[in-house]
Amino acid sequence: MSNPLPGGERRLIIYADGAVSLKGSGAGIVIVERQHIIHLGNRRLAVTTNNEAEYAGLILALENAQSLGAVEVEICLDSEVVVGQMDGRWAVNSAKLKPLHQEACERARALPRIGYRHIPRERNALADALAVEAAAGRLWQSRILIGSRQHEREA
């Protein structure tokens, strides 16, 4: 999924993760287009469980995919639970996860093509580091490179 589609349509790979620590909770994302990192982002969360933080990472990924106008997105997560629930293989039984799953599904439906892939934790190290940074209250500003223009934006 790393090659651009005809007509300049955006095809993105997004690595997403959530983290929970004694300092707090956070979500982090890394967006890749044509084998180049185009965006790093993170968000501090209210106190959550690990699975809630993982869903927050997914939702952050979906929000950014929409804002970038992506037509094809592959979201890579190290959470088997979230991937299995988003693929419909596993039921969402937790009352805390149901509204997050519903929000993620609604956002995913706004994208023309979307897929989810479970990856080993070590392949998600940068998104994990951004989530840990957010949990500690350190938010990143990212630089998004779009064509030859560079935009600064709050993560």
Buried (B, 14 or more C-beta within 10 A) or exposed (E): BEEEEEEEEBBBBBBBBBBBEEBBBBBBBBBBBEEEBBBBBBBBBEEBBEBBBBBBBBBBBBBBBBEBEBBBBBBBBBBEBBBBBBEEEEEBEBEEBEEBBEBBBEBBEEBEEBBBBBBEEEEBBBBBBBBBBBBBEEBBEBEBBEEEEEEEEEB
